[in-house]
Amino acid sequence: MLNISRIESKTTLLSGAATLAADLDRALLQPQWYAAYTRANHERRVADQLLERDVEIFLPQYESVRRWKDRRVRLMMPLFPGYVFVHLALHNSLRVLQVPGVASLVAFAGRPVAVPEDEFARIRGFLKKGLHAEPHPYLTIGRRVRVRSGPLEGMEGIVVRRKNGNRLVVSLELIHGAMAVDLDGADLETLP
């Protein structure tokens, strides 16, 4: 006797395998943005070495004023400590992984995971506005908003109240990192 449910489940399994194989081929050949996890305080060295190997990188930084014994110093610090973003096809990942100071590409279940395009575009757009951003603890709970007007128009994130106003926190889920910028009387709309 022929069991139809077994045939359907095998057909579903085969089509799922074909889809997985197509996704894997696309990931191997199509360049995407990945987060490379680095040794502590080696982000700039890793970025310089990746540039020498002709790998497109993105290392967001912010200016921090540090007070030393006899003076104040302005330093450029990584906005996401421990990470450098690289744009590459996975078949070229050895060009990144062989760089001294790179621990790995951010991965789940042993497979590197690309940074979602919408999150990456939001972070780059945020920084292109030329505003002063700072690292912030990763937030998952809070009032999600979109800025309706001003220099940050269209940006989405979580709003945090401060004494003198509001702060917009934009999170990058893949690395559980976030950055924040102060808002002056921006017109905000709550997202569902």
C-alpha positions in Angstrom: 0.0 0.0 0.0 1.3 3.4 -1.0 1.7 6.0 1.8 0.9 9.4 0.4 2.0 11.3 3.5 5.5 9.8 3.3 5.8 10.8 -0.4 4.6 14.3 0.5 7.1 14.6 3.4 10.0 13.4 1.2 9.0 15.9 -1.5 8.9 18.7 1.1 12.3 17.6 2.5 13.8 17.6 -1.0 12.4 21.1 -1.8 13.7 22.4 1.5 17.2 20.9 0.8 17.1 22.6 -2.7 16.2 25.9 -1.1 19.0 25.5 1.5 21.5 24.7 -1.2 20.5 27.8 -3.3 20.8 30.0 -0.2 24.2 28.5 0.5 25.4 29.1 -3.1 24.1 32.7 -2.9 25.9 33.3 0.4 29.2 31.8 -0.9 29.2 33.9 -4.1 27.3 37.1 -3.3 29.2 39.7 -1.2 27.5 40.7 2.0 28.4 42.5 5.2 29.6 40.3 8.0 30.8 41.2 11.5 34.4 40.1 12.2 35.1 39.5 15.9 38.5 40.8 16.9 40.8 40.6 19.9 40.3 43.4 22.5 41.5 46.8 21.3 42.7 45.5 17.9 40.0 46.9 15.8 42.1 49.5 14.0 45.0 47.2 13.4 42.7 44.6 12.0 41.0 47.2 9.8 44.3 48.5 8.4 45.4 44.9 7.6 42.1 44.1 5.9 42.5 47.3 3.8 46.0 46.1 2.7 44.3 42.8 1.6 41.7 44.8 -0.5 38.8 43.8 1.8 36.1 46.5 2.0 35.6 47.4 5.7 33.4 49.5 7.9 34.8 50.6 11.3 32.4 53.1 12.9 34.2 55.3 15.4 33.3 58.1 17.8 35.5 60.8 19.4 36.1 60.4 23.1 37.9 62.9 25.4 40.1 61.1 28.0 41.8 62.8 30.8 45.3 61.7 31.6 47.6 62.9 34.4 48.8 66.1 32.7 46.4 66.7 29.8 43.2 65.9 27.9 43.4 63.7 24.9 40.9 63.2 22.1 40.8 59.6 20.9 38.9 57.9 18.1 37.3 54.8 19.7 35.3 52.0 18.0 31.6 52.4 18.3 31.1 48.7 18.5 34.2 47.5 20.5 35.5 44.1 19.4 34.0 44.2 15.8 35.0 45.3 12.3 32.5 44.9 9.6 33.7 43.3 6.3 32.0 43.1 2.9 32.9 39.9 1.2 31.6 36.7 -0.3 32.0 33.8 2.0 34.3 31.9 -0.4 36.8 34.7 0.3 36.5 34.5 4.1 40.1 33.2 4.6 41.3 36.6 3.5 39.7 37.9 6.8 40.2 34.9 9.1 44.0 34.8 8.4 44.5 38.4 9.6 46.2 38.5 13.0 43.8 39.7 15.6 40.6 38.3 13.9 39.0 35.7 16.1 36.1 34.7 13.8 33.2 35.9 11.8 30.0 36.1 13.9 28.3 32.8 13.3 25.3 30.7 14.5 25.5 26.9 14.5 29.0 27.2 13.0 27.9 29.2 9.9 28.8 32.9 9.5 25.7 35.1 9.5 25.4 38.3 7.4 24.4 41.5 9.1 20.8 42.1 8.0 20.8 44.8 5.3 18.1 47.0 6.9 20.0 47.1 10.2 23.3 47.8 8.5 21.8 50.5 6.3 20.2 52.1 9.4 23.6 52.2 11.2 25.4 53.7 8.2 22.7 56.2 7.6 22.8 57.2 11.2 26.6 57.9 11.0 26.4 59.6 7.6 24.3 62.4 9.2 27.5 63.5 10.9 26.0 63.5 14.4 27.9 62.6 17.5 27.1 58.9 18.4 28.3 57.0 21.4 28.2 53.4 22.4 25.1 52.4 24.5 24.1 49.2 26.2 22.0 46.9 24.0 18.2 47.5 24.5 15.4 45.2 23.6 12.7 46.8 25.7 11.4 50.3 25.4 9.3 52.6 23.3 10.2 52.0 19.6 10.0 55.3 17.7 10.6 56.8 14.2 11.9 60.4 13.9 9.5 62.4 11.7 11.6 65.5 11.2 15.0 67.0 11.7 18.4 65.7 10.8 17.5 62.2 11.9 14.3 62.0 9.9 13.3 58.4 9.1 15.6 56.8 11.7 14.1 54.2 14.0 15.2 53.0 17.4 14.3 53.1 21.1 13.9 56.4 22.9 15.4 56.9 26.3 14.4 59.9 28.4 17.2 62.1 29.9 17.2 65.2 32.0 17.6 67.6 29.1 15.7 65.7 26.4 15.6 62.4 24.7 18.2 59.9 23.4 17.7 57.7 20.4 19.2 54.2 20.8 19.8 52.3 17.5 20.6 48.6 18.1 22.4 46.0 16.0 20.8 42.7 17.0 23.5 40.4 15.5 26.3 41.6 17.8 24.0 42.8 20.6 25.5 46.3 20.3 23.9 49.7 20.3 24.7 53.3 19.7 22.9 56.5 20.8 22.5 60.1 19.9 20.9 62.9 21.8 17.7 64.4 20.3 16.6 68.0 20.7 12.8 68.3 20.6 12.5 65.9 17.7 9.1 65.0 16.3 8.7 61.3 17.2 6.1 58.8 16.3 5.6 55.6 18.2 5.9 52.3 16.2 3.7 49.3 16.8 
